[in-house]
Amino acid sequence: MSKKIALIFDFDITMSPYYQQKKLIEHWNIDESEFWKRCTKKVTDEEYDLEHGYIKVITEYMAENHLKLSNSDLFNLGRSISLYDGLSRRESQKSIFDDVLNIVYKEAYSDLNIELECYCISGGLTEMINGAIESHNLTSFFKKIYACRLNENSDGDIAFPKETVGHTIKTQKIYQIAKGLDKDVNEVVDDYEIPFENMIFVGDGLTDIPAFSLVQKMGGVSLAVYRESKNSDGSINQEKTLKSYEAGYELAIKSSRAEQLLPADYSEGKPLKMAMLYHVEKICKQIGHKNTTSFSEK
């Protein structure tokens, strides 16, 4: 019987309030709208998938403007990525990850030896995500980052994708987590190392739909989040936020792909944090109940 819990996150708009390419755009001082227009054209006119499309555009900018970019550069750019409130552990801040661990380590569950593992599955760039996770002192929580990995050429510049993570690959990675990282993803197993009912998946957009559906269908919990747009004075822009909410509702709730749709704020007392703490506690109780039942049957 498994005593492991998996918290699985998308990254852009789920953990961070903007797309990570924004940091590269700022670094190169190029026009953001033009960058995304070119990415869109790759997908719509040239039949690239989303991930290969934006990576191709990055390499085109490098070639056209004689720009340098290594995996180390991406890592360092990732270090400047901001996260939503309640996630970072910089400067000894308390994070939702600390609160979740406190639940797992409660005296009531101490005899169960429950383990908590965190994963990130993203269509973004592995090195940028690694940089962000390290910068916010979260490395110790994350067992594995699944995202797009890039090869470097003889000059040390990124040149070609080693691996990309899109819609359906996210579900493959979830199966990998369920079966165990030491298993072949296509291997038939008698028992999951982390059963789906012990999983919580948090995502926001189109590329998360298959993952939402899989986890929810298999007995786990899928939580959809949306970004609250802010005005210059820090207040919420209701019109823009409503559009984000409507898009999330159509994608995740109306179609029953996720259990809840919540604003992406992990700080004290906010609905997303309350939902995550509730579901982690619920899973701990389920593990305890199964352990007691299994013991009594012996």
N, C-alpha and C positions, 0 to 999 in steps of 0.2 A: 504493500500500500504506500503510495507516494505521500510524502509530507513536505513537498515543495510547492511554492506559490510563485507564479510568474507575472510580473507587471511588464507589459509590452507597450512601448510608446512609438508613435510616429515622431518626427522631429519638427520640421517647418510648420508653423502655425499651431502645432500641438504643444511643443515645448518652448518654441521661440516665436515671438510675435511677427516675424517677417521671414521671407525666403532667404536662405543663407547666401545665395548669389549676390544679394545686396551688398555684402561686404567686399566681394570681388569687384563689383561695379564701382563702388566708392574708391577702392584701392587704385583702380585703373583710371578713374575719373572719366568714365564713358557715360553716354546717355542711357538712362535706365529703360525708358520706354522703347528706344530703338533696340536695345538688347533683347527685350521680351518679344518685340515684333519679329525679330529674326528667329527666335526660338519657336514662336507660333508658326511661322512660315515653314520651318523645317518639318513640323508635324502635319500641317494641313496641305502643303504643296508638294513636299518631297517625301512624305510617308515615313518619316522618322517616328520612333516612339518618343515619349516625353523626355526620358532620361538621355538617350543617345542624341536627341535633338539639342538639348542645352549644352551637353558636353562638346558637340561638334561646333556650336557657335563660340564657345570659349576658345577652342583651338584655332578657329578662324580669326578671332580677334588677335590672338597671339601672333599668327602668321602675318596678318595685315599690318600690324603696328609694332612688330619686332619686340613683343612683350615676353618676359620670362615668368614662368610659374611652375614651381615644383610641389611635390606633396608636402614638403616641409613648409613652404609658403602657405599652402592651404590650411595646414594645422595652425600656424600662427594667426592667420586671418580668423579662423574659427574661435580663437581665444577671445576675440572681441565681440562675439555674438551675445546678445542679451537673451535672457530667459524670462518667462512669465513669473510674476510674483509668486513666491512660495516654493520655488524650485531650487534656487541657488543656495550654496553653503559658504559663499565667500564671507570673509570677515566674521566667521563664527555664527553666521545666520542659521536659524533653525529652518530646516526644509521639511517638506512633506515626506521625504524619504526617511528622515529620522522618526517622524510620527508613525509611519507604517511599521518600521522596525520595532518601535515600542509596543505595538500591538502584538506582533509575532513573539516578542520576548516577555509578554505578560506572564505572571506567575501561574495563571490558570492554564497556560499552554506549555509550561516549562518542561514537563515530562514528555512532550510530543516531539521535541527537537525539530520544530518546523523551520524550514529554510526559505528565505525570500530571494528571488533572483530577478534582476531587472534587465530588460533588453530594449534596444532601439532598432526599429526596422524602417528605413527611410529611402526615398528616391534621391536624397541629397548625396553629398560627398563624404565618404568615411572620415577622411582626415580633418575636414572642417568640424564634423560632429565630435570627433575625438578631442580636438582642441577646445571646443566649447565645454564638453563634459569635464575635462581636466581643469579648465580655468575656473569652473564653478564648484570645484572640489567634490565631484560626483563620481569619479572614476571607480571608487571602491564599491559602489552600488551596482554598476553595470557589468554584467558578465560578458556580453557580446554586443557589438554594434554591427548591424547588417545594413550596408549602404553601397553606393557606387565607388568602386576602387579603380584607380588610374595607374597605368604604366608610365614610366618615364623613358625618354630617349637618351642617347649617349651624351647629350648636353645637360641632362638633369631636368629637363622640362617635361611636363605631362604631355602625353602624345596619343594615348589610346586607352579606352576603357578595358580593364581586366574583368569587371563584373558590373552589371547594372541591376538595380532593384526596382521593379515596376509593380503594377497592380497584382498580377498573379504570383510573382516571385515572393511577394509578402506572405502569401498563404503557404508557399513552400517553406519559408523560413519559420513560420509558426509550427508547421509539422516537424521541422528539425528540432525546435525547442521542445516540443511534446515528446519526441522519441529519445532525445538526448543528443548533445553535441558530438558525442563520440560515435554515433550511429550514422549509417548511410540513410539519407532522407527517404529513399525508396525501399528500405529494409522493412520487412513485415515484423512487427513486434507484438508480443503477447500483452504487455502492459506499457503504458506511457510513463516515461520518467516524470513528466509533469502533465497530468490529465487536463483536458480542456476546461473542466469545471473548476480547476484551480488557477485559471488564467483571467486576467483583466487586460483588455486591449483598449488603448486610448488613441484616437485619431481624429482627423478633421475633414478630409476631402475625398475627391473622386478616387484617388489611388488607394484609399483605405477601404473602399466598399467591399472587395472580396474578403479582406481580413475581418471587417465588422461581421459580415455574414457568417463566415466560418466559425469564429469564436462563439458567436451568439447561438448558432445552430447546434453546436457541439456541447452546449451546457455552460459555457463561460459567460463573461460579462463584457460587452462592448459599450464604451462610453464615447460619444461624439462630442467634440468641443467646437466652439466658434469664437472668433476674435472680436473683442469689443473695440471698435474704432474710437479714437480719442480726438478731441479738439485741441487747439493749441494751449488752452488753459487747463488741460487735463481732464475736463469733463467728457462724458460719453457722447459721441455723435450718434444720436438715435437713428437717424435715417440710414447711415452706412451700416451700423450694427444690425439693424433690422434686416437688411439685405443679406448679411452673413448668416443671421439666424434662419431666414427663410430658405437659403440654399442648404444649410445643414439639416433643416427639418425635412426637406424634400428628399435629400440623399439618404438620411439615416433613420429618421423616425417614422415618416409616412410609409416607408417601405419595410418597416420592422427589422431593419438591419442592426440597430443599436438600441440599447435599453433606455438611455437618456441623452439629451442634448443640453450641454451646460457651457457657460462662458469659461474661457480658458484662463482661470485664475486659481492657483493652487494654494493661496494664502489662508490664514486662519479664518474659520467660520464661513468660508465661501462654499457654494453648493458642490463644486467639483471635488474639493478636498473632503467634504463630508461624505460624498458618494464613494470615493475611493477608500476612505477609512472604514465605512460601513461594510463594503464588499470584502475587504481584507479580513475584517473581524468575522464576517459570515463564513468565509472559507476556512478560517482557523477553527471555528465551531464545528463545521462539517468534518474536518480532519479529525477533530477530537471525538466526534460521534462515531465515525467509521472505525477509529482505533479502539473505542470501547466495545463496539459491536463485534469486531474481529477478535478481541481478547476474550469476550464472553462465550464465543462460539468454539473456542479451543478446548 
